[in-house]
Amino acid sequence: MKELIIIFISLFISEIVSDWIHSLVGLDYNWFTDKFDLLLLLADFSIFLVIYVPIYLILKRLINRKGN
């Protein structure tokens, strides 16, 4: 159950932060409605991953430390 909570919180925070970064950079790409553009798709996905992975690792370490 802890793992599911960590994943949900990480996804939630990452979505908010990546949307903020997209608005700062001016990246307005929708995978489903816009014409396929590999560069924009990779930029969008990379921004999300660069945010998600550290948040996930930090939350996992913090929550597991509290549980012990």
C-alpha positions in Angstrom: 0.0 0.0 0.0 2.9 2.4 0.8 4.3 1.8 -2.7 0.9 2.8 -4.3 0.8 6.0 -2.2 4.4 6.9 -3.2 3.6 6.4 -6.9 0.4 8.4 -6.7 1.9 11.3 -4.8 4.9 11.3 -7.2 2.7 11.4 -10.2 0.6 14.2 -8.8 3.5 16.4 -7.9 5.3 15.6 -11.2 2.3 16.5 -13.3 1.9 19.9 -11.5 5.6 20.8 -11.8 5.9 19.6 -15.4 2.9 21.7 -16.4 4.5 24.7 -14.8 7.8 24.0 -16.6 5.9 23.6 -19.9 4.2 26.9 -19.4 7.5 28.6 -18.7 9.2 27.1 -21.7 6.2 27.5 -24.0 5.9 23.8 -24.7 2.2 23.2 -25.6 2.1 19.7 -27.1 -0.8 17.3 -26.7 0.1 13.7 -27.7 -3.4 12.9 -28.8 -4.7 16.0 -30.7 -1.5 17.5 -32.2 0.3 16.2 -35.2 3.0 13.7 -34.3 6.4 15.3 -33.6 9.0 13.1 -32.1 11.1 16.0 -30.8 8.2 17.5 -28.9 7.1 14.1 -27.6 10.6 13.3 -26.3 10.9 16.8 -24.7 7.5 16.3 -23.0 8.3 12.9 -21.8 11.8 13.8 -20.7 10.7 16.8 -18.6 8.2 14.5 -16.9 10.8 11.8 -16.2 13.4 14.2 -14.9 10.9 15.4 -12.4 9.2 12.1 -11.5 12.3 10.0 -10.8 13.9 12.2 -8.1 10.5 12.9 -6.4 9.7 9.1 -6.4 13.1 8.2 -4.9 13.0 11.0 -2.3 9.4 10.0 -1.2 10.3 6.3 -1.1 13.3 7.0 1.1 11.4 9.3 3.4 8.3 7.0 3.8 10.4 3.9 4.3 12.5 5.7 6.9 9.4 6.7 8.8 8.1 3.2 8.7 11.2 1.7 10.4 
